[in-house]
Amino acid sequence: MRKTSLGRSGVSVTGVSFGAAGLGNLGTEVSEEQARATLDAAWDAGIRYFDTAPHYGLGLSERRLGEALRHRPRAEFVVSTKVGRLLRPRSDTSGSDIANGFAVPATHERIWDFSAAGVRTSIEESLTRLGLDRIDVVYLHDPDHHEHQVFAEGYPELERLRDEGVIGAIGAGMNQTRMLDRFVRDTDVDVVLLAGRYTLLDQTALDSLLPDAFRRGVSVVIGGVFNSGLLAAPRSGATFDYAPAPSALLDRALRMETVCENHGVPLRAAALQFPFGHPAVSSVLVGARSAEEVRDAAALSARPLPAALWADLLCSGLLPAGVPLPTDLP
């Protein structure tokens, strides 16, 4: 699997990366055996970039990821985690965290903290949960409502940690483009992680974020390529950005699926490969909760897609004119 350096950092990631939110019991429980088999399958498929966060299952994702990787050759893989939510023990641990999306006991509460001290503390605690000697990439996680503190304290602290050699690359991860574009324009980030805003159905990132990132040499990792489900299986009841898909978007996804089927291609393959058409994109982050899902994603990413497929999506008006496509790259 091809590798690309993140910005000027020297940290290299595989084109397909593993999103470990599911291993934090996102939505439903995943057994320890299933989690380990999923991560082993990712390794066997050639994936060497793994992304997690304290938020995912109140640290469960980090613990499972670290346990699966700590016996692998450390120079061969890259791990990213995130800062912004500190985990603090709760006095009442009888409930569940499912209200926050994770099927785990509510043993801790999340405390928003993008201060310099909070950033350092979060990284130290993540290192403990991961059981690794270092974290390669650190993202400021969902700082939407903390813009002042992030730019005044959190981001400068990440720069200091990078200068100290504690972190290899720094960036921010969000599902909006405005603030990420500010990171690209006004800071020295190596990479930004964008979820759900550069897909077959949503090319918001083309307005400014992707062009600016390319000009400034900032890498972009794309997540949410299936828009939470609609582009994986466009059917009545499918979700778009974690809400029921509007009828117009469902119709568009179904029309895309028909075009893909006419070329003998699963819609999922086109959705997964589409972001690679832009030269700023270094990796596509795919969440998985089973070995079968990992193997499917790896196969879809490697599947040759005919140029005629992309041409038909353009000609039918399902993709806008001028959008960069995988066939445009040398």
VOMI-9942 format. One line per 8 residues: number of its first residue (from 0); for each residue x, z, y of N, C-alpha, C. Coordinates in pm, whole numbers, plus 50000, padded with zeros to 5 digits. Each point is the difference from the previous one (the first is absolute). Example, Ala and Ser with C-alpha at 12.3 -4.5 7.8 and 13.67 -1.06 7.14 Angstrom:
! residues 2
0	51319:50780:49431:49911:50000:50119:50090:50000:50120  49965:49928:50105:50082:50006:50119:49923:50073:50109
***
This chain:
! residues 330
0	50084:50000:49882:49916:50000:50118:50089:50000:50125  49966:49914:50096:50084:49985:50118:50000:50129:50082  50111:50020:50073:50012:50116:50087:50028:49955:50143  49954:50080:50096:50020:49973:50141:50039:50129:50071  50094:49992:50094:50038:50118:50077:49895:50031:50105  49976:50127:50023:49906:50043:50103:50071:50003:50135  49965:49906:50084:50062:49992:50131:50151:49992:49988  50068:50081:50078:50146:50004:49997:50052:50121:49923
8	49914:50061:49920:50034:50128:49937:50092:49988:49880  49997:49889:49932:50075:49989:49876:49924:50052:49880  49881:50056:50020:49915:50043:49889:49924:49877:49949  50020:49968:49874:49938:49880:49943:49882:50036:49912  49890:49925:50015:49878:50027:49923:49958:49875:49924  49932:50023:49889:49946:49888:49923:49877:49942:50068  49975:49872:49973:49888:49933:50063:49866:50065:49969  49983:50048:49880:49883:50079:49964:50043:50146:49993
16	49928:50086:50068:50031:50143:50000:49881:50077:49944  50028:50121:49954:49900:50081:49931:49945:50106:50094  49868:49998:50020:49934:50102:50080:49946:50110:49911  50048:50123:50022:49972:50109:49908:49884:50090:50041  49913:49954:50090:49885:50084:50038:49911:50027:49880  49981:49900:49915:49915:50018:49883:50049:50108:49907  50132:50018:49994:50057:50102:49913:49984:50140:50059  49948:50007:50121:49958:50128:50057:49853:50026:49976
24	49944:49931:49901:49858:50015:49963:49906:49953:50111  50034:49886:50058:49914:49941:50103:49866:49961:49936  49893:50065:50043:49867:49969:49949:49967:50067:49868  50085:49980:49901:49977:50058:49868:50132:50049:49942  49991:50083:49897:50118:50057:49939:50078:49897:49920  50130:50013:50002:50093:49923:49917:50082:50101:49922  50005:49984:49868:50073:50098:49919:50150:49986:50021  50074:50103:49962:50145:49996:50010:50056:49886:49916
32	49943:49980:49881:50049:49894:49912:49975:49862:50061  49881:49983:50059:49968:49872:50063:50089:49974:50121  50023:50104:50079:50086:49985:50117:50140:49957:49959  50054:50065:49898:50136:49965:49956:50005:49859:49943  49898:49962:49921:49997:49865:49944:49989:49895:50110  49927:50032:50107:49985:49906:50111:50133:49979:50070  50071:50108:50026:50129:49988:50067:50105:49934:49909  49996:50027:49872:50091:49932:49907:49972:49850:49998
40	49873:49963:50004:49965:49858:50002:50049:49932:50127  49993:50071:50113:50050:49945:50126:50150:49975:49990  50071:50094:49944:50145:49983:49983:50029:49881:49909  49929:49992:49888:50022:49890:49905:49968:49864:50062  49909:49999:50098:49963:49874:50067:50101:49959:50107  50099:50084:50025:50102:49968:50099:49974:50057:50137  49893:50078:50017:49972:50062:50129:50099:50114:50023  50061:50000:50118:50100:50102:50030:49974:50070:50134
48	49885:49972:50062:49964:50070:50123:49869:50074:49975  50001:50132:50024:49888:50087:49970:49964:50079:50126  49871:49997:50037:49954:50065:50122:49903:50113:49968  50017:50113:50067:49914:50115:49978:49980:50074:50132  49938:50118:49995:49977:50081:50120:49952:50137:49958  50028:50104:50080:49945:50133:49970:49847:50000:49994  49939:49918:50083:49854:49992:50007:49937:49963:49866  50069:49924:49918:49943:49947:49877:49993:50107:49892
56	49880:50057:49986:49980:50101:49898:50067:50132:50031  50017:50032:50130:50064:50126:50041:50134:50018:49931  50079:49893:50001:50135:50005:49944:50009:49956:49856  49887:49980:49931:50003:49960:49859:50069:49866:49981  49973:49905:50088:50062:49868:49989:50152:50011:50010  50050:50077:50097:50144:50016:50014:50061:50064:49875  49934:50102:49947:50055:50068:49882:50006:49906:49880  49893:49925:49979:49998:49908:49885:50102:49888:50017
64	50011:49947:50121:50096:49893:50024:50142:50051:49978  50031:50116:50054:50135:50054:49983:50033:50025:49855  49905:50054:49925:50025:50029:49858:50029:49872:49923  49932:49891:50034:50020:49874:49928:50129:49931:50039  50049:50025:50121:50118:49927:50048:50130:50076:49992  49995:50131:49993:50124:50075:50019:50102:49979:49888  49956:49943:49888:50095:49970:49893:50041:49852:50000  49952:49926:50097:50040:49860:50015:50126:49993:50086
72	50076:49892:49991:50120:49986:50086:49960:50002:50148  50051:50098:50075:49953:50020:50137:50030:49881:50090  50106:49928:49974:50034:49887:50086:49907:49880:49978  49918:50004:49898:49920:49884:49965:49859:50000:50056  49956:50110:50063:49864:50002:50051:49995:50058:50141  49891:49968:50068:49974:50045:50137:49868:50077:50001  50001:50114:50065:49880:50082:50015:49969:50018:50148  49875:49980:50036:49955:50034:50135:49893:50107:49991
80	50003:50091:50095:49891:50094:50016:49967:50010:50149  49913:50092:50035:49947:49999:50136:49998:50140:50058  49995:50006:50133:49995:50127:50072:49880:49999:50095  49955:50120:50036:49887:50012:50091:49896:50099:49952  49996:50022:49867:49909:50100:49944:50083:50101:49919  50004:50123:50046:50064:50106:49923:49898:50064:49907  50042:50039:49882:49913:50063:49903:50021:50150:50004  49893:50075:50022:50010:50144:50008:49898:50065:49904
88	50041:50104:49926:49912:50061:49900:49870:50052:50062  49893:49983:49923:49870:50054:50040:49977:50135:49935  49929:50086:50067:49966:50128:49939:49891:49984:49894  49907:49906:50024:49894:49971:49903:50032:49868:49933  50036:50004:49873:50040:49878:49928:49896:49959:49897  49877:50045:50015:49899:49975:49898:49938:49861:50010  50014:49934:50114:49933:49872:50019:50083:49881:49956  49949:49881:50034:50067:49874:49969:50036:49929:50129
96	50099:49914:49993:50043:49922:50116:49931:49864:50005  49894:49982:49923:49938:49868:49991:49942:49955:50134  49967:50094:50088:49950:49960:50133:50106:49923:50076  50126:50022:49969:50110:49925:50061:50044:49882:49913  49926:49978:49891:50024:49882:49918:50076:50023:49871  50042:50125:49974:50087:50024:49886:49939:50104:49905  49996:49965:49872:49941:50087:49898:50103:50100:49951  50036:50092:50088:50095:50107:49968:49943:50130:50055
104	50045:50114:49945:49956:50128:50056:50047:50014:50145  49917:50063:50081:50031:50015:50143:50092:50119:50019  50121:49990:49946:50097:50110:50008:50066:50011:50136  50000:49890:50075:50067:49997:50130:49909:49933:50104  50032:50024:50124:49937:49928:50109:50106:49917:50070  49955:49893:50062:50091:49910:50072:50000:50039:50148  50119:50017:50053:50016:50035:50142:50070:49883:50069  49931:49938:50096:50064:49892:50075:50117:50054:50080
112	50115:49936:49988:50117:50048:50075:50102:49887:50010  50010:49941:50119:50099:49897:50027:50111:50052:50092  50016:50132:50006:50108:50056:50079:50133:49974:49930  50110:50018:50072:50131:49981:49940:50020:50096:49884  49964:50127:50021:50014:50098:49893:49910:49966:49883  49879:49952:50029:49907:49963:49894:50052:49884:49916  50063:49903:50065:50056:49886:49929:50110:50046:49903  50090:50084:50050:50109:50048:49912:49945:50084:49885
120	49905:50086:50031:49942:50083:49895:49931:49915:49894  49925:49899:50044:49930:49914:49907:50096:49929:49906  50110:49951:50054:50098:49929:49918:50065:50097:49900  50033:50120:50045:50059:50099:49908:49903:50033:49886  49872:50016:50033:49903:50033:49896:49975:49882:49907  50004:49879:50053:49985:49882:49914:50118:49987:49904  50121:50028:50048:50117:49995:49913:49985:50099:49884  49946:50116:50029:49978:50099:49894:49898:49950:49898
128	49888:49945:50049:49898:49951:49907:50051:49882:49919  50072:49911:50062:50054:49883:49931:50113:50037:49905  50076:50103:50035:50114:50037:49918:50112:49897:50005  50009:49927:50112:50102:49897:50016:50102:50045:50104  50112:49930:50004:50107:50040:50092:49981:49944:50139  49915:49900:50015:49978:49943:50132:49870:49920:49999  49948:49974:50120:49885:49911:50018:50050:49879:50077  49974:49882:49948:50058:49879:50058:49928:49955:50128
136	49868:50011:50001:49920:49954:50113:49898:50108:50034  49984:50029:50128:49898:50096:50044:49913:49934:50106  49868:50009:49978:49902:49946:50094:49927:50114:50071  49973:49984:50128:49903:50084:50070:49862:49957:49952  49923:50093:49944:49879:49966:49925:49874:50018:50084  49929:49891:50025:49871:50002:50070:50005:50078:50131  50088:49966:50092:50010:50078:50124:49899:49960:50107  49889:49938:49961:49904:49943:50094:49963:50095:50114
144	49970:50124:49967:49950:50094:50101:50108:50096:50050  50125:49964:49978:50111:50087:50039:50108:49920:50072  49958:49901:50075:50094:49903:50057:50105:50066:50088  49960:50090:50086:50098:50060:50091:50107:50077:49923  49957:50087:49911:50097:50081:49926:50090:49914:49912  49943:49896:49941:50078:49913:49912:50115:49935:50076  49971:49945:50117:50106:49930:50074:50092:50095:50074  49950:50119:50033:50084:50095:50072:50086:50083:49906
152	49952:50029:49878:50070:50092:49911:50026:49943:49860  49895:49954:49935:50013:49959:49860:50093:49883:49979  49977:49892:50076:50087:49883:49982:50146:50029:50037  50030:50064:50115:50141:50030:50030:50067:50082:49890  49924:50089:49936:50060:50080:49892:50036:49912:49881  49915:49903:49969:50034:49907:49892:50127:49922:50033  50014:49961:50127:50123:49932:50041:50123:50088:49977  49988:50128:50036:50113:50092:49980:50032:50014:49852
160	49899:50012:49917:50022:50014:49857:50063:49875:49940  49961:49885:50053:50063:49876:49954:50146:49997:50043  50027:50040:50124:50138:50002:50048:50087:50098:49920  49938:50108:49953:50071:50098:49920:50021:49955:49856  49936:49890:49963:50012:49951:49863:49906:50066:49901  49906:50082:50051:49904:50065:49911:49899:49898:49947  49967:49901:50083:49903:49895:49966:50067:49865:50017  49963:49905:49915:50057:49867:50013:49926:49913:50099
168	49866:50009:50001:49919:49915:50089:49880:50081:50048  49951:49965:50120:49888:50073:50059:49895:49903:50050  49876:50052:50008:49892:49915:50048:49871:50078:50014  49889:49928:50003:49867:50059:50011:49906:49924:49909  49902:50072:49945:49901:49938:49913:49860:50027:50049  49922:49893:50021:49866:50012:50057:49912:49886:49950  49869:50011:50030:49910:49888:49971:49948:49937:50129  50078:50013:50107:49969:49932:50126:50128:49937:50053
176	49984:49899:50084:50118:49925:50048:50047:50043:50138  49911:50055:50083:50038:50026:50139:50118:50095:50009  49990:50116:49935:50108:50097:50012:50124:49954:49923  49980:49931:49887:50116:49947:49930:50075:49900:50087  49927:49922:50077:50066:49905:50090:50081:50074:50105  49951:50116:50044:50077:50080:50095:50130:50049:49934  49992:50043:49875:50122:50040:49929:50100:49884:49995  49950:49882:49970:50088:49883:49990:50063:49967:50134
184	49922:50007:50107:50048:49961:50133:50088:50106:50065  49964:50129:49982:50059:50105:50083:50095:50092:49927  50019:49982:49871:50089:50090:49926:50096:49917:49916  50080:50070:49923:50099:49936:49914:49965:50020:49852  49873:49986:49967:49959:50013:49861:50059:49885:49917  50018:50027:49872:50047:49898:49907:49883:49925:49937  49885:50069:49987:49889:49945:49921:49870:50064:50045  49892:49925:49989:49866:50057:50016:49919:49964:49876
192	49913:50093:49963:49911:49980:49884:49859:49983:50054  49942:49883:49975:49867:49968:50052:49904:49981:49884  49889:50074:50002:49901:49992:49893:49875:49927:50047  49960:49899:49924:49870:49937:50017:49983:49906:50117  50107:49975:50076:49985:49916:50119:50082:49871:49992  50047:49967:49880:50055:49866:49979:49966:49958:49858  49879:49949:49986:49945:49962:49871:49930:49866:50012  49949:49951:49890:49923:49876:50005:49877:50011:50089
200	49950:50122:50021:49879:50020:50079:50026:50054:50140  50119:50050:50026:50030:50063:50129:50143:49968:50040  50017:49917:50101:50134:49964:50048:50028:50057:50139  49947:50120:50027:50021:50065:50129:50147:50010:50036  50084:50020:49899:50144:50020:50025:50067:49877:50059  49935:49884:49990:50060:49879:50056:49993:49995:50151  49912:50082:50061:49983:49994:50145:50130:50032:50072  50067:50106:49958:50127:50035:50065:50097:50071:49907
208	49950:50084:49908:50089:50085:49922:50100:49920:49917  49953:49906:49921:50092:49924:49914:50096:49913:50081  49953:49927:50102:50097:49924:50080:50103:50089:50069  49955:50114:50055:50094:50090:50067:50100:50057:49900  49952:50039:49882:50089:50056:49899:50106:49899:49959  49958:49876:49982:50095:49896:49959:50106:49977:50107  49957:49996:50127:50095:49977:50109:50099:50115:50011  49956:50121:49974:50087:50116:50019:50072:50043:49872
216	49980:49928:49892:50069:50032:49876:49948:50124:49931  49873:50033:50023:49936:50115:49934:49924:49949:49878  50021:50064:49888:49930:49960:49878:49858:50055:49999  49913:49931:49928:49862:50045:49984:49969:50009:49851  49948:50114:49959:49947:50018:49866:49848:49996:50012  49937:49919:49917:49856:49981:50007:49932:50073:49884  49904:50085:50034:49917:50066:49900:49855:49955:50014  49918:50041:49906:49857:49971:50008:49965:49854:49992
224	50073:49923:49920:49977:49855:49997:49864:49963:49940  49938:50092:49928:49867:49973:49945:49890:50058:50087  50036:50051:50117:49903:50060:50094:49910:50101:49932  50059:50084:49917:49938:50111:49927:49906:49954:49889  50002:49872:49964:49923:49957:49884:49935:49864:50010  49960:49960:50121:49925:49877:50014:50077:49879:49951  50131:49995:50026:50080:49885:49957:50049:50012:49857  49975:50113:49937:50033:50014:49858:49882:49954:49915
232	49879:50033:50043:49879:49963:49925:49885:49988:50098  49983:49883:50062:49893:49983:50099:49861:49993:49935  49934:50113:49998:49867:50011:49939:49914:50088:50088  49871:49995:49981:49910:50088:50072:50041:50145:49976  50012:50075:50107:50043:50139:49989:50149:50019:50019  50077:49890:50008:50145:50012:50022:50026:50060:50137  50116:50064:50012:50035:50065:50126:50101:49918:50079  49990:50010:50131:50097:49942:50093:50044:50113:50091
240	50130:50033:49996:50052:50113:50076:49920:50127:49973  49972:50025:49872:49940:50124:49950:49856:50021:50043  49932:49893:50040:49858:50005:50031:49933:49878:49936  49870:50005:49976:49934:49884:49942:50028:49874:50081  50037:49892:49932:50038:49877:50069:49880:49935:50068  50013:49963:50127:49893:49925:50067:49972:49870:49926  49877:49953:50006:49961:49881:49924:50083:49878:50038  50035:49986:50128:50078:49883:50042:50138:50001:49937
248	50062:50116:49991:50132:50010:49939:49991:49980:49849  49896:50052:49938:49981:49978:49857:49985:49851:49972  49922:49932:50081:49982:49856:49981:50132:49925:50014  50078:50039:50100:50130:49934:50020:50093:50024:49882  50003:50123:49950:50084:50030:49884:49955:49923:49878  49869:49985:49980:49950:49924:49886:50038:49852:50012  49996:49948:50121:50041:49861:50019:50149:49983:49972  50081:50099:50042:50142:49996:49967:50022:50004:49849
256	49923:50084:49933:50013:50010:49855:49968:49865:49934  49899:49930:50050:49965:49870:49944:50113:49899:50018  50061:49998:50119:50112:49910:50024:50114:50032:49903  50028:50127:49984:50108:50040:49909:49969:49958:49857  49876:50023:49958:49961:49964:49864:50012:49850:49977  49973:49920:50102:50014:49855:49986:50144:49959:49972  50093:50087:50035:50142:49973:49973:50052:50083:49883  49909:50067:49930:50040:50080:49886:50081:50123:50036
264	49973:50055:50118:50078:50112:50052:49908:50119:50026  50035:50121:49957:49920:50117:50037:50011:50027:50151  49890:50039:50060:50002:50035:50142:50103:50110:50027  50016:50091:49905:50095:50110:50019:50142:49947:50020  50035:49891:49932:50135:49945:50015:50020:49945:50141  49900:49930:50051:50012:49947:50136:50006:50114:50102  49920:50104:49978:50000:50113:50093:50135:50070:50000  50060:50014:49884:50127:50071:49991:50115:49918:50060
272	49995:49868:49983:50111:49918:50046:49987:49954:50145  49880:50002:50055:49978:49949:50136:50095:50060:50104  50021:50133:50004:50084:50055:50108:50142:49948:50001  50051:49954:49886:50139:49953:49995:50021:49871:50079  49893:49941:50050:50016:49882:50082:50064:50030:50134  49992:50126:50045:50060:50034:50129:50141:50052:49978  50098:49949:50075:50140:50039:49976:50032:50145:50035  49912:50069:50073:50025:50141:50031:49968:50091:49882
280	49924:49950:49904:49954:50084:49888:50109:50012:49895  50039:50124:49972:50104:50027:49900:49943:50038:49865  49884:50064:49998:49946:50050:49874:49849:50014:50011  49932:49986:49886:49857:50026:49992:49981:50121:49910  49934:50100:50054:49980:50127:49932:49871:49994:49920  50011:50024:49869:49885:49993:49912:49977:50136:49935  49882:50055:50021:49966:50126:49936:49956:49976:49857  50039:50089:49911:49961:49987:49859:49986:50138:49940
288	49910:50011:49903:49977:50127:49932:50007:49986:49849  50043:49881:49952:50017:49980:49856:50109:49898:49977  50057:50002:49880:50103:49903:49964:49943:49858:50004  49874:49985:49960:49938:49867:50000:49990:49945:50141  49965:50084:50097:49991:49953:50139:50136:49959:50053  50103:50074:49964:50135:49964:50045:50042:49865:49941  49980:49983:49872:50040:49874:49936:49922:49883:50057  49873:50022:50030:49918:49894:50060:50054:49962:50137
296	50032:50099:50083:50052:49971:50134:50132:49927:49993  50087:50041:49909:50130:49933:49988:49982:49855:49957  49909:49977:49906:49976:49863:49953:49939:49914:50110  49906:50057:50075:49937:49924:50109:50100:49964:50108  50092:50092:50029:50097:49974:50107:50099:49890:49960  50024:49986:49871:50097:49900:49953:49936:49867:49965  49868:49994:50001:49929:49879:49957:50015:49889:50104  50046:49883:49961:50009:49889:50096:49860:49958:50045
304	49981:49986:50129:49872:49956:50054:50016:49862:50061  49909:49908:49972:50014:49864:50050:49981:49992:50152  50077:49914:50063:49986:49981:50144:49860:49954:50036  49936:49926:49907:49866:49949:50026:49898:50113:50016  50025:50113:49937:49909:50114:50015:49998:50045:50145  50118:50020:50057:50008:50045:50139:49941:49895:50094  50024:49871:49969:49946:49892:50082:49848:50003:49998  49941:50026:49883:49854:50004:49991:49942:50120:50076
312	50069:50113:49995:49952:50116:50075:50002:49971:50150  50101:49924:50045:50006:49962:50141:49892:49899:50035  49989:49897:49918:49905:49892:50030:49856:50048:49998  49971:50099:49919:49864:50053:49991:49971:50100:50112  50099:50029:50083:49981:50094:50109:50005:50146:49958  50040:50027:49874:50007:50137:49951:50126:50071:50048  50100:49924:50040:50118:50053:50068:50014:49926:50132  50045:50067:50105:50009:49934:50130:50116:49902:50005
320	49983:49896:50079:50107:49901:50017:50124:50069:50058  50114:49961:49948:50125:50053:50051:50047:50127:49934  49920:50060:49912:50044:50122:49934:50118:49966:49909  50108:50079:50002:50114:49971:49913:49964:50025:49854  50045:49911:49915:49966:50006:49857:50126:50007:49917  49990:50050:49877:50119:50008:49914:50069:49865:49981  49924:49893:50006:50059:49867:49984:50083:49958:50119  49988:50073:50114:50076:49963:50120:50144:50049:49995
328	50027:50098:49914:50133:50058:49996:50096:49911:49920  50129:49998:50038:50095:49919:49926:50023:50055:49860
***
